Amino acid sequence: MKKKMTFALCFCNRGFMPGELIYGARDDMVKAVTDAGYDYIMMDKELTRYGGVETRDEGLLYAKWLKEHEGQYDGVIFSMPIFADENGAITALQDAGVPILMQAYPDEIGKMDFAHRRDAYCGKFSVTDVFCQYNVPFTVLKPHVVHPLSAKFQENLRDFAAICRVVNGMKRFNLGCIGARTTAFKTVRFDEVAMQKNGINVESFDLSEVFEKVRAKADDDAVVLAKLEHLKNYTDFSKVPASNALTLAKVSVVLDEYIEEYHLDALALRCWNEMETYLRICPCVLLSELNDRGIVASCEIDMCSAISMRAMSLASEGPAAVLDWNNNYGDDEDKIILFHCGPVAQSLMAGKGTVTEHKMFAKNDPGSGWGCNEGRIKPMPITISNCQTKDGKIVIYASEAKFTDDPIEDGYFGCGGVAEIPHLQDKCITLAKGGFKPGWEEAMREHDVPDWYIESCRKIKYMFPKAHAVAYLMAAIRLMWFKVYHPAIFYAVYFTVRGADIDYEAAVGGVRVAKQHLRDNEKIPKDERTAKDDDALVSLQLENEMLQRGCEFLPIELGRSYASKYVVEDGKVRLPFTAIRGLGDAAAVALEQATMHGQEYISVEELQQASGVAQSVFDKLRAVGALGGLPETSQVDLFSMI
């Protein structure tokens, strides 16, 4: 019985968000998963606050729980009913070892008050960005936010289940290599060590051993006869001579023995020309039957095709086929006949196939090529994929296309179908130039990416991850929004973070003074400029921009100015103590502590004693008028009292 796919469920939390929403999310997700026909495991909700993961300790607790249930789940669904805490999320899942689906809840119009607002749209970016930083793979699907009980999330679940099948099924599998590579086919070269590094174990078998095993099978062997009957029921064997049909059955039994003994999940077979010359059969139909049985089978020792076929078979839960890009279809530049001699699974064909003699072998050696399962491929959407081993890695390409119902003339032998492939001519150019199946280059060409960019990509080793780009873009959008609609807040935050080189005189002097200081800075000769001048230039540009937009700076004032924080007062930005050049952080903090809590002083002398700040600092404050009318000393002048 086929094992039901199981997902481990994980839910986020964040202290200031409405955590009560997590309880409903747990119920929603359980219903969604079970309605889709899958199973689930879920940590007890009493073990963490609201049953979600927020803190590192809660993340460690979930990671421990996952480890205890290792092998019981195929993937993890990380659900974000509210804005997530990325620290708890990465701690919980960085060692999950299975695919992770990122799901975030949508906000609802009419439920945007603080008790119901989720902010998961934004939170999803934070989590995915951190996962990229930690190099932890994850899955995101459209739409960006989706309710678990929606029809769209049911599609997401089906897609994620396919991803889990592919990832888990490709981690460890056995690939049989039956026979050596045909000398004429250098296009199917492969790197066995690269495959092993990626978890694919290759088992090699000599074709002579296969021949001896076939010859050792008796004609009346019960297993052979049962196999013969099975093959006759599988497709139309009516034209095949009895002796050739019996040999096909024997080869099929021998292949089954290899599959069982070595636990093969897929195989590639040297299909010509020794089998035709010595056994008088062509094994196409046997590969067709294996693919329908769930054992990926490729011909011509095309091991790389076997790898991509297994991935597609796992994803679709159906057979894949190895096909050649064989013929143009009239004058239609986006149509092509995809063909092979006959290893296409019967279930992919428009009707029952007919086993014939391979016409290429029959031409020079009649009677030697019985076993092609001829027919036509049925109309359907398809994924085209292949791979190569390159520099110790397995590089895979996949693209979408469709088989049409366009007719192919009866005289066309083998099994084929007319495929419509968007931008086919660009793909053909890439294939011809690159010596490889169409890849990323043609995908960029589909979207009119210029040649200079494509050539740059060939040379650049690191490409900026999409999640990083989105995270930076979202931050930029937030900054732009505040700059346009709340300029005072924007500039206050900017100078708090980047205000080390602010020009105090320009800030309080207004637009005219700020412009003059900017011109003076720009006039400094290039060979005399310092890094400090460049930093000051940036600050002056921002000061000018702010002042010309109608925002004003407020001067330093005791009891209102902070140490280094720029604050907004009545739409204006109050300067902090550190805005004075040369006034250090320690002195600024001491002045803030001595003035910001309602303290009153009768003199500068008393303030200096209370703050412990040096006289030189008070000289700077005095120079910019920050001490106001505060007397210098605490001594009383009797004459002023008369």
VOGU-3710 file (C-alpha; in Angstrom, 3 decimals, decimal comma):
1> mkkkmtfalc> 0,000/0,000/0,000  1,323/3,420/-0,930  2,426/5,487/2,074  0,396/8,638/2,597  2,477/11,799/2,429  2,866/13,476/5,815  3,670/17,101/6,613  5,064/18,429/9,886  3,227/21,641/10,770  4,977/24,615/12,346
11> fcnrgfmpge> 3,441/27,969/13,279  5,081/31,310/13,952  4,526/33,841/16,712  5,724/37,340/17,569  5,226/39,063/20,919  3,471/42,264/19,862  1,180/40,589/17,300  -2,266/39,030/18,052  -1,062/35,541/18,994  -4,624/34,324/19,539
21> liygarddmv> -4,908/34,015/15,762  -2,474/31,082/15,855  -5,078/28,787/17,441  -7,380/29,233/14,452  -4,469/28,747/12,054  -3,679/25,362/13,606  -7,244/24,202/12,977  -7,257/25,666/9,449  -4,037/23,943/8,448  -5,069/20,545/9,793
31> kavtdagydy> -8,304/20,738/7,798  -6,517/21,889/4,644  -3,934/19,103/4,774  -6,384/16,309/5,539  -8,923/17,550/2,961  -6,153/17,301/0,356  -5,611/13,658/1,264  -2,383/14,074/3,205  -1,455/13,324/6,802  0,209/15,575/9,385
41> immdkeltry> 2,091/15,685/12,662  1,997/18,739/14,938  3,679/19,680/18,191  1,417/20,059/21,244  0,122/23,624/21,411  0,641/23,749/25,167  4,416/23,501/24,810  4,816/27,079/23,514  2,960/30,360/23,835  -0,175/30,153/21,661
51> ggvetrdegl> 1,240/26,982/20,087  3,665/28,951/17,886  7,420/29,387/17,653  8,858/32,772/18,564  11,934/32,656/20,772  15,159/30,778/20,193  14,268/28,484/23,076  10,950/27,661/21,421  12,807/27,135/18,137  15,172/24,695/19,833
61> lyakwlkehe> 12,198/22,899/21,360  10,562/22,493/17,946  13,852/21,357/16,371  14,187/18,711/19,097  10,610/17,584/18,461  11,322/17,324/14,721  14,406/15,234/15,404  12,392/12,877/17,580  9,948/12,377/14,692  12,568/12,094/11,960
71> gqydgvifsm> 11,433/9,796/9,151  7,757/10,368/9,962  7,308/13,431/7,739  8,092/14,284/4,111  8,086/18,061/4,390  7,418/20,960/6,761  4,745/23,616/6,316  5,779/26,808/8,105  2,557/28,735/8,575  2,613/32,461/9,327
81> pifadengai> -0,803/33,518/10,617  0,887/36,708/11,871  4,239/38,457/11,446  6,889/35,879/12,299  9,953/36,112/14,494  12,707/35,038/12,112  15,072/33,998/14,917  12,697/31,378/16,267  11,831/30,244/12,732  15,409/29,609/11,594
91> talqdagvpi> 16,332/27,945/14,883  13,384/25,589/14,513  13,910/24,614/10,872  17,535/25,085/9,840  18,210/21,348/10,293  14,825/20,063/9,086  16,450/18,225/6,181  13,242/18,161/4,116  11,440/20,694/1,895  9,886/23,645/3,748
101> lmqaypdeig> 6,806/25,451/2,413  6,425/29,089/3,470  2,732/29,942/3,853  1,513/33,351/5,030  -2,045/34,420/5,853  -3,702/37,314/4,008  -5,121/40,292/5,899  -8,832/40,950/5,471  -10,388/44,300/4,626  -12,479/45,278/7,632
111> kmdfahrrda> -10,226/43,367/10,023  -7,204/45,629/10,054  -7,457/46,792/13,656  -4,607/45,823/15,965  -6,524/42,853/17,368  -6,863/41,264/13,920  -4,112/42,697/11,708  -1,676/39,960/10,720  1,159/41,685/8,785  2,163/38,224/7,519
121> ycgkfsvtdv> 2,664/39,668/4,025  5,649/41,614/5,310  6,752/38,970/7,814  7,169/36,377/5,075  9,906/38,503/3,498  11,766/38,692/6,796  11,704/34,943/7,283  12,727/34,066/3,717  15,546/36,597/3,793  17,007/35,016/6,935
131> fcqynvpftv> 16,635/31,521/5,487  18,611/32,710/2,446  21,312/34,093/4,735  21,556/30,716/6,467  21,490/28,930/3,092  18,454/26,885/4,141  16,357/25,881/1,086  12,635/26,608/1,136  9,630/26,752/-1,187  7,476/29,794/-1,928
141> lkphvvhpls> 4,483/29,579/-4,253  1,944/32,014/-5,668  0,125/33,911/-4,313  2,395/35,528/-1,721  -0,312/35,271/0,941  -3,010/32,601/0,852  -5,586/31,250/3,277  -5,175/27,527/4,033  -8,847/26,850/3,375  -8,789/28,389/-0,105
151> akfqenlrdf> -8,804/26,441/-3,365  -5,512/28,100/-4,284  -3,790/26,625/-1,239  -5,035/23,190/-2,246  -3,074/23,715/-5,484  -0,089/24,829/-3,417  -0,291/21,642/-1,378  -0,336/19,468/-4,490  2,673/21,311/-5,879  4,515/21,096/-2,561
161> aaicrvvngm> 3,777/17,383/-2,312  5,384/16,966/-5,754  8,411/18,948/-4,575  8,702/16,688/-1,528  8,541/13,583/-3,691  11,264/14,901/-5,969  13,598/16,167/-3,239  13,264/13,108/-1,034  13,249/10,679/-3,952  16,380/12,167/-5,519
171> krfnlgciga> 18,440/12,228/-2,311  19,275/8,553/-2,375  18,509/6,295/-5,301  20,133/3,512/-7,286  20,679/3,932/-11,009  21,596/0,910/-13,116  24,023/1,300/-16,007  23,532/-1,817/-18,144  26,275/-1,942/-20,743  28,986/0,519/-21,745
181> rttafktvrf> 28,357/3,782/-23,552  27,975/3,293/-27,285  31,123/4,640/-28,935  29,144/6,735/-31,411  27,221/8,594/-28,677  29,530/11,025/-26,897  26,472/13,162/-26,147  25,535/10,778/-23,306  28,813/11,008/-21,399  28,413/11,295/-17,642
191> devamqkngi> 30,459/11,704/-14,461  29,715/8,841/-12,079  31,567/10,471/-9,186  29,520/13,658/-9,566  26,376/11,549/-9,401  27,578/9,830/-6,230  28,382/13,194/-4,617  24,739/14,090/-5,173  23,414/10,880/-3,638  22,925/8,882/-6,847
201> nvesfdlsev> 24,501/5,446/-6,613  25,436/3,959/-9,982  25,530/0,174/-10,392  27,275/-0,931/-13,614  26,687/-4,249/-15,382  28,450/-5,775/-18,361  26,220/-6,479/-21,340  27,880/-9,866/-21,870  26,593/-10,938/-18,459  23,091/-9,927/-19,512
211> fekvrakadd> 23,412/-12,038/-22,682  24,540/-15,101/-20,706  21,651/-14,732/-18,266  19,213/-14,496/-21,198  20,657/-17,583/-22,896  20,385/-19,503/-19,620  16,602/-18,981/-19,466  14,619/-22,018/-20,653  11,878/-21,470/-23,194  9,352/-23,115/-20,867
221> davvlakleh> 10,463/-21,205/-17,735  7,240/-20,278/-15,910  8,490/-16,766/-15,119  9,432/-16,210/-18,763  6,049/-17,436/-20,001  4,243/-15,237/-17,490  6,282/-12,273/-18,660  5,482/-13,066/-22,291  1,780/-13,093/-21,502  2,116/-9,804/-19,635
231> lknytdfskv> 3,877/-8,149/-22,587  1,233/-9,370/-25,041  -1,442/-7,821/-22,852  0,562/-4,619/-22,457  0,674/-3,756/-26,174  0,049/-5,293/-29,599  2,533/-8,163/-30,155  0,615/-9,697/-33,070  3,314/-8,932/-35,657  6,272/-10,223/-33,617
241> pasnaltlak> 7,648/-13,670/-34,536  7,303/-16,157/-31,654  11,046/-16,633/-31,158  11,719/-12,891/-30,979  8,801/-12,386/-28,592  10,179/-15,119/-26,329  13,628/-13,490/-26,306  12,071/-10,148/-25,399  10,346/-11,837/-22,454  13,650/-13,393/-21,314
251> vsvvldeyie> 15,456/-10,028/-21,448  12,610/-8,461/-19,483  12,930/-11,145/-16,784  16,708/-10,598/-16,562  16,190/-6,837/-16,192  13,687/-7,527/-13,413  16,272/-9,666/-11,647  18,820/-6,846/-11,727  16,182/-4,391/-10,475  15,249/-6,655/-7,565
261> eyhldalalr> 18,749/-7,722/-6,562  20,307/-4,257/-6,664  17,195/-2,308/-5,652  17,348/-0,221/-8,810  15,039/2,786/-9,002  16,045/3,637/-12,563  18,242/2,264/-15,328  19,830/3,098/-18,655  20,379/0,310/-21,163  22,816/-0,109/-24,038
271> cwnemetylr> 20,121/-0,909/-26,541  22,086/-1,242/-29,775  23,575/-2,699/-31,732  24,677/-5,879/-29,890  21,126/-6,815/-28,853  19,995/-6,582/-32,447  23,027/-8,438/-33,826  23,148/-11,322/-31,329  19,704/-11,520/-29,680  17,700/-10,349/-32,714
281> icpcvllsel> 15,590/-8,011/-30,639  15,294/-4,277/-29,994  14,429/-3,668/-26,286  12,339/-0,483/-26,770  9,048/-2,040/-25,666  10,687/-3,388/-22,509  11,738/0,125/-21,529  8,230/1,331/-22,350  6,761/-1,260/-19,973  9,273/-0,467/-17,208
291> ndrgivasce> 8,408/3,233/-17,340  4,713/2,438/-17,026  5,577/0,201/-14,065  7,295/3,070/-12,244  10,881/2,024/-12,977  12,488/4,855/-14,926  14,200/3,401/-18,006  16,288/5,261/-20,564  17,932/3,884/-23,666  21,382/4,392/-25,218
301> idmcsaismr> 23,052/4,515/-21,752  21,618/8,029/-21,401  22,214/8,195/-17,654  21,603/11,938/-17,427  18,209/11,546/-19,075  17,417/8,818/-16,547  18,103/11,292/-13,729  15,802/13,994/-15,068  13,185/11,371/-16,000  13,144/10,132/-12,410
311> amslasegpa> 12,672/13,673/-11,123  9,753/14,264/-13,500  8,244/10,878/-12,732  8,354/11,616/-8,999  6,790/15,036/-9,545  3,954/13,831/-11,781  3,457/10,388/-10,216  3,431/9,103/-13,788  5,894/7,943/-16,421  8,408/10,110/-18,252
321> avldwnnnyg> 9,949/9,463/-21,660  13,299/10,023/-23,321  12,770/11,685/-26,712  14,884/13,265/-29,421  14,219/16,725/-30,843  13,977/15,104/-34,217  12,141/16,940/-37,007  10,731/20,329/-37,878  6,963/20,383/-38,373  6,411/22,134/-41,681
331> ddedkiilfh> 7,048/25,876/-41,521  5,882/26,370/-37,940  8,971/27,601/-36,099  7,572/26,759/-32,652  6,596/23,169/-33,488  8,788/20,097/-33,586  8,386/16,332/-33,779  9,720/14,689/-30,639  10,561/11,076/-31,377  12,152/7,856/-30,253
341> cgpvaqslma> 12,152/4,317/-31,567  9,648/2,985/-29,089  10,533/3,279/-25,358  7,595/5,621/-24,673  5,254/4,412/-21,937  1,964/3,081/-23,274  0,036/5,422/-20,960  1,569/8,440/-22,744  0,396/7,253/-26,152  -2,805/8,195/-27,953
351> gkgtvtehkm> -3,735/4,537/-28,485  -2,371/1,068/-28,003  1,066/0,688/-29,506  2,154/-1,899/-32,042  5,440/-3,779/-31,645  7,340/-3,747/-34,949  10,779/-4,354/-36,342  13,141/-1,392/-36,048  13,343/-0,062/-39,599  16,916/1,175/-39,254
361> fakndpgsgw> 18,171/-2,333/-38,440  15,793/-4,107/-40,814  17,272/-2,146/-43,707  20,639/-3,930/-43,567  19,880/-6,932/-41,351  16,263/-8,055/-41,750  14,744/-9,774/-38,723  17,178/-8,251/-36,213  15,205/-5,358/-34,721  11,934/-6,700/-33,278
371> gcnegrikpm> 10,755/-4,673/-30,273  9,860/-1,088/-31,230  6,586/-0,048/-29,633  5,272/2,233/-32,362  2,497/4,764/-31,973  1,728/8,448/-31,432  2,001/10,520/-28,274  -1,275/11,984/-27,017  -1,949/15,746/-26,696  -1,080/17,040/-23,211
381> pitisncqtk> 0,926/19,722/-21,385  4,506/18,590/-20,787  7,688/19,496/-18,971  10,882/19,188/-20,980  13,948/18,505/-18,874  17,412/17,078/-19,006  20,669/17,408/-17,146  24,397/17,113/-17,443  27,217/16,411/-15,032  29,557/19,371/-15,083
391> dgkiviyase> 32,487/20,244/-12,810  31,323/17,771/-10,188  27,750/19,081/-10,201  24,478/18,009/-11,758  22,998/20,892/-13,747  19,312/20,504/-14,619  17,153/22,443/-17,043  13,360/22,364/-17,195  10,892/24,157/-19,451  7,211/23,955/-20,285
401> akftddpied> 5,604/22,974/-23,595  2,709/20,876/-24,898  2,013/18,006/-27,271  -0,600/18,935/-29,860  -3,022/16,778/-31,847  -1,313/17,715/-35,118  -1,078/14,602/-37,327  2,120/12,808/-38,296  2,001/10,813/-41,506  1,608/7,037/-41,225
411> gyfgcggvae> 4,971/6,287/-42,818  6,819/7,942/-39,910  8,180/5,022/-37,852  8,696/4,833/-34,092  6,781/6,745/-31,440  6,458/10,483/-31,839  4,305/13,513/-31,302  4,147/17,137/-32,404  5,229/19,454/-29,595  4,661/23,182/-29,470
421> iphlqdkcit> 7,566/24,816/-27,632  7,516/28,598/-27,110  10,603/30,363/-28,513  11,801/27,089/-29,986  14,301/28,733/-32,328  16,057/30,488/-29,435  16,251/27,176/-27,626  17,761/25,539/-30,694  20,461/28,221/-30,911  21,328/27,702/-27,265
431> lakggfkpgw> 21,463/23,947/-27,777  23,691/24,255/-30,821  26,097/26,760/-29,234  26,271/25,302/-25,763  26,574/21,620/-26,550  23,870/21,054/-23,953  20,143/20,789/-23,688  18,443/24,245/-23,585  19,161/25,987/-20,295  18,987/29,215/-18,396
441> eeamrehdvp> 20,319/31,211/-21,320  17,322/30,496/-23,495  14,986/31,304/-20,613  16,578/34,748/-20,403  16,318/35,162/-24,148  12,601/34,381/-23,910  12,277/37,517/-21,811  14,426/39,681/-24,104  17,383/39,827/-21,734  20,250/41,566/-23,625
451> dwyiescrki> 23,320/39,629/-24,717  25,705/41,652/-22,522  23,796/40,548/-19,423  23,774/36,899/-20,462  27,527/37,007/-21,097  28,032/38,608/-17,674  26,104/35,774/-16,058  28,503/33,297/-17,631  31,352/34,953/-15,743  29,719/35,795/-12,408
461> kymfpkahav> 29,912/32,998/-9,846  27,361/34,425/-7,400  23,914/35,626/-8,391  21,869/37,764/-5,990  19,064/35,609/-4,493  15,525/36,718/-5,284  14,529/36,679/-1,615  17,362/39,069/-0,778  16,368/41,360/-3,607  12,732/41,398/-2,479
471> aylmaairlm> 13,712/42,067/1,137  15,887/45,019/0,136  13,180/46,289/-2,198  10,545/46,161/0,548  12,850/48,124/2,848  13,380/50,687/0,079  9,622/50,988/-0,492  9,053/51,621/3,219  11,769/54,290/3,241  10,335/55,972/0,144
481> wfkvyhpaif> 6,845/55,994/1,647  8,036/57,749/4,800  10,182/60,167/2,806  7,189/61,217/0,686  4,395/61,242/3,276  6,208/61,783/6,603  9,405/63,662/5,714  10,174/64,882/9,245  10,090/61,309/10,576  12,233/60,110/7,676
491> yavyftvrga> 14,938/62,742/8,175  14,902/62,306/11,959  15,557/58,574/11,580  18,112/59,097/8,811  20,231/61,548/10,790  19,919/59,428/13,931  21,520/56,556/12,006  23,788/58,495/9,612  24,170/61,895/11,274  27,786/61,710/12,441
501> didyeaavgg> 28,873/64,369/9,904  25,962/66,781/10,143  26,795/70,485/9,791  25,143/72,171/12,805  25,545/75,704/11,481  23,978/74,722/8,147  21,129/72,909/9,881  20,024/75,830/12,049  21,025/78,517/9,559  18,329/77,695/7,048
511> vrvakqhlrd> 18,329/77,127/3,305  20,709/79,986/2,425  23,445/78,939/4,846  23,071/75,257/4,000  23,429/75,980/0,264  26,568/78,024/0,846  28,178/75,307/2,957  27,326/72,758/0,257  28,964/74,920/-2,439  32,057/75,377/-0,286
521> nekipkdert> 32,385/71,620/0,155  31,936/70,920/-3,561  34,736/73,399/-4,377  37,354/71,388/-2,485  39,826/70,140/-5,139  39,693/66,435/-5,849  43,324/65,878/-4,900  42,742/67,597/-1,542  39,483/65,918/-0,594  39,407/63,492/2,306
531> akdddalvsl> 36,945/60,754/3,246  35,654/63,135/5,928  34,888/65,748/3,248  32,940/63,158/1,229  30,905/62,118/4,282  30,179/65,745/5,104  29,059/66,309/1,506  26,422/63,558/1,809  25,089/65,058/5,045  24,979/68,548/3,528
541> qlenemlqrg> 23,057/67,226/0,524  20,450/65,672/2,838  20,263/68,815/4,982  19,670/70,934/1,887  17,055/68,511/0,595  15,199/68,536/3,913  15,268/72,318/4,296  14,143/72,933/0,712  11,187/70,603/1,270  10,010/72,918/4,058
551> ceflpielgr> 11,202/70,848/7,009  13,126/72,687/9,714  15,741/71,794/12,296  15,248/72,941/15,881  18,431/73,957/17,725  19,812/72,095/20,710  17,840/72,930/23,844  18,430/71,688/27,373  15,603/69,416/28,488  14,492/68,745/24,909
561> syaskyvved> 17,561/67,451/23,070  18,654/63,831/23,387  22,212/62,549/23,291  22,257/61,354/19,662  18,609/60,821/18,741  16,899/63,246/16,370  13,234/63,630/17,380  10,215/65,249/15,753  8,543/68,172/17,530  5,537/69,816/15,889
571> gkvrlpftai> 6,696/68,673/12,449  10,268/69,878/12,975  13,423/67,906/13,797  15,134/68,609/17,129  18,932/68,366/16,963  20,729/66,191/19,551  23,912/67,074/21,476  26,086/65,033/19,098  25,115/67,345/16,236  27,827/69,647/17,569
581> rglgdaaava> 31,067/68,642/15,892  33,572/67,267/18,387  31,018/66,596/21,143  31,497/62,903/21,996  28,929/60,229/22,792  29,835/59,922/26,478  29,426/63,660/27,093  26,159/63,702/25,110  24,711/60,840/27,152  25,716/62,571/30,405
591> leqatmhgqe> 24,013/65,806/29,285  20,839/63,915/28,305  20,682/62,168/31,679  21,218/65,449/33,479  18,543/67,404/31,576  15,821/65,115/30,204  14,025/64,170/33,398  12,635/67,529/34,548  15,772/68,683/36,368  16,150/72,443/36,908
601> yisveelqqa> 19,459/74,224/37,312  20,185/77,742/38,453  23,499/78,007/36,584  25,855/76,501/34,045  28,169/75,772/36,952  25,511/73,595/38,650  24,727/71,759/35,413  28,405/71,058/34,820  28,745/69,611/38,323  25,628/67,437/37,876
611> sgvaqsvfdk> 26,657/66,092/34,462  30,370/65,747/35,106  31,074/67,043/31,601  34,304/68,918/30,828  34,491/72,701/30,443  35,457/72,312/26,768  32,071/70,705/26,082  30,258/73,645/27,682  32,335/75,980/25,538  30,896/74,210/22,462
621> lravgalggl> 27,358/74,431/23,865  27,839/78,109/24,649  29,154/78,797/21,147  25,954/77,533/19,495  23,669/79,175/22,037  22,510/75,894/23,555  22,817/77,169/27,153  20,202/79,848/26,562  19,959/82,408/29,346  21,293/80,116/32,064
631> petsqvdlfs> 23,647/82,136/34,348  27,275/81,105/34,362  27,606/80,854/38,158  25,467/80,043/41,163  26,742/83,104/43,071  24,032/85,707/43,774  24,550/89,298/42,666  22,940/91,464/45,422  22,758/94,531/43,182  20,612/92,596/40,685
641> mi> 18,108/91,952/43,448  17,610/95,673/44,258
//
